[in-house]
Amino acid sequence: MGQILAMVETRHMKLFRIGSNQAVRIPCGFELSGDEAVMRKVGDQLIIETPKKKMTLRELLDTFETIDEPFPEIEDLPTEAVDL
């Protein structure tokens, strides 16, 4: 994990207040895309990230690899009565 952190760019910045909220300006090069973000606190770290875009079923299915194997034969059994 230490190697991953070594590759992360860091900058120091000042915290300030807007009314009762604490704020920080996001410097150039650190901007997030879109108009929404998610923040979580992990120990003394704040993690701000753009929310993951929800995939449509079609987009999800497009990520699957094609199966070139034929489906096995399925025995067509008679249905059993169920007492409800």
N, C-alpha and C positions, 0 to 999 in steps of 0.2 A: 504494500500500500504506500510506503514511503516513496517509491519510484513514481507512482502516479501523481502524488502531491508535488514532486519536484518539477513536473511538467506544467503545472497550473500557474498561470500568470496572476500575480497579486498586485494590488495597489492599496495604499493607505488613504483614508479619507476621513473627513470630519463628520460627526453626527450633529444634527440640529433639530430644533423643535418647530412644528407647525401646530399651533394650538396645544392640545394635550398629546399629540402624536409625535413620536420620534421619527426622524426621516434621514435619508442619505441620498445624495445625488448619484445616479449611476453614470460613471464616466464613459467617455467615448471609447468604443471598442468592447464594452461590456453590455451594450444594449440588448434587450430581449425582443424578439419578434412578437407581433400581435399587440393586443390591448388588454391582456389579462395575464396574471402570473399567480403562482402558488408559492407560499412561504411556509417553511416548517423549521422548527427549532430542534436541533440535535445537540444536547449538552450546551456549550457556550457558542455554538455555530448557528448562524441563520442561513438557510439554503433557499434561494429564490430561483424558481425555474418556470418555464412556460409549461402550461398543462399539455399533456399528451393528447393529440388529436384522436378522437374516437374513430375507429375504422368502420366502414360499412361492411356488411356481410360479404359483398362482392370483393372489396379490397382485401379482406381477410382470406377469402378463398383463393384469390390470385397469388397469395404468398405461399400456398402449399405446392409441393412438387407433385407432378403427375405420377400416378401409379400405373406402371405398365403390366401389372399382373392381372390375370382374369379373376373375377370374383368366383369363389367356390359355389358349387351347387348347393341350394338350400332346400331341404326336404319340406314339401308342402304338407304339413300335418293338419288333421282336422282340429277345429277349435273345441275346447272343453267348456261345458256349461259351468257357470259360476253362480252360486247362490248368494244373491245380494240381500 
